[in-house]
Amino acid sequence: MENSEQSQPPSEFQALRDLIINSKEKLPKRLSQVAVFAVEYPDEIAFGTVASIAKQALVQPSTLVRFAKVLGYSGFSEMQEVFQERLRDRSSNYDERMKVLDNFSDGPPNSTALFEGFAGISIRSVERLRDRIDVAVLEQAAQTMAQAETIYLVGQRRSYPITSYMAYAFSKLGIKSVLLGSPAGIDQETLTFATKKDVAFAVSFTPYASVTVDFTRQLAQQNVPLIVVTDSPFSPLISDESIWFEVVETDFAGFRSISATMTLAMALTVSVAEYRMVNEKKRSLQAAI
């Protein structure tokens, strides 16, 4: 990949991120290594020095400069500005997020304004997912889950409401599932019962929950089929054999929605029930014949 292929480099982070993802397979090994690091750890690229980033990415500082130039930038600093722009208005903690909300009016914003803000980002997140979802992959995931003996649900922190909802819905639909997150701390042992006849549904976003990463790796080693929902094609949750969805939620003053992820989870859950019902009818007809 030569500089001439990208004469005008992206000035917006999302466009740059798409360019990096699409270029990864064409890049030499070391530049591809930087591409993976940049997509997985954009904050490090934004805040770090060339030396500190190179150390974390396990490359030479000159490799970062080469990477930026291959993408069309004059140097690393110019590319880094795009990563910094993404974070310029983002609050780093919840106290700062509340201060950002205060700026919406002369005092604390009223509930109506907050509702409009959160409703807006939820709509945008769902619309983005609807526009980008691969229907064939969605059907493949639903059929894989429908054929499983047991569905293991893996999600921690912000992702836990997704898997807990699915566990509730599966129980009402008569589908056997196991929700990970035991207060007894025996999840790792529980997962040893999972086999290739089962399936695991795992969800996590940057910064990825370490427990979720560990569990998905354990499941992959046990040859358990994996359905993954995450925010990057370079997510550590994704294995060579997994079916995965990329979901990027919009945020409002630093508070990130899970609307799109929940929409996908609901669609999959009900689809699994429908596939099972259809399969059961087929078996009944065959038995009658």
Secondary structure, 3 states (H helix, E strand, C coil): CCHHHHCCCCCCHHHHHHHHHHHHHHCCHHHHHHHHHHHHCHHHHHHCCHHHHHHHHCCCHHHHHHHHHHCCCCCHHHHHHHHHHHHCCCCCCHHHHHHHHHCCCCCCCCHHHHHHHHHHHHHHHHHHHHHHCCHHHHHHHHHHHHCCCCEEEEECHHHHHHHHHHHHHHHHCCCCEEECCCCCCCHHHHHCCCCCCCEEEEECCCCCCHHHHHHHHHHHHCCCCEEEEECCCCCCCCCCCCEEEECCCCEECCEECCHHHHHHHHHHHHHHHHHHHHHHHHHHHHHHC
